[in-house]
Amino acid sequence: MQSIDKTLINYIENEIFPLYDGFDTAHQRHHAHAVIEESLRLASFYDVNPNIVYTVAAYHDTGLQIDRELHHVYSGKRIRADRNLLKWFSEEEIEMIAQAAEDHRASNKEEPRSIYGKIVADADKELQPINCIRRTVQYTTSHFPDLSEEEQYLRSVAHLKEKYAEGGYMHLWLKESREAPFLSDLRAIIKDEKGLREIIFRLMREK
């Protein structure tokens, strides 16, 4: 795979990566670097433009500066508005980059519109089972504090099944994804009702 344009790297390092310093701890520039690294690894299996792969991965979470729930949409808007990108890409390529950033979100139920969207979507996923369950429990307890523990448990299980179980809306799009074994392990845990219950109640009591 051809190398990435050094002037593009310099622009993103100076103008885009600093944005991540203001985000939550899970989405600072170390996260952007990790997604870029994994995106480029996945890209090596496909006939793609590495400059586009790099740019999608670098911009994919920049919309967090505006809104968390719709950050993927605002990331796309930022890309379209960044006329500096015309130094390296055509208007059509910039639109492809924007669409790929929009399509990266794990809760997106539609298949990404291009291979670039599939690459960054898979590169952005982190599916170690305990971390997925912990994030679900933390969201439930923080957003639904008035529910009883049993109700919080049931809500967490319902979400895990809806998102990660066989037939759930969360997909890995590429067979080369490193997260595939973790997803298999997570699905096995979800099927083990007793074991999952023990994990969720333990996580609910974490301080």
Secondary structure by P-SEA (a helix, b strand, c coil): cccccaaaaaaaacccccccccccccccaaaaaaaaaaaaaaaccccccaaaaaaaaaaccccccccccaaaaaaaaaaaacccccccccaaaaaaaaaaaaacccccccccccaaaaaaaaaacccaaaaaaaaaaaaaaaacccccaaaaaaaaaaaaaaccccccccccccccccaaaaaaaaaaaaaaaaaaaaaaaaaaacc
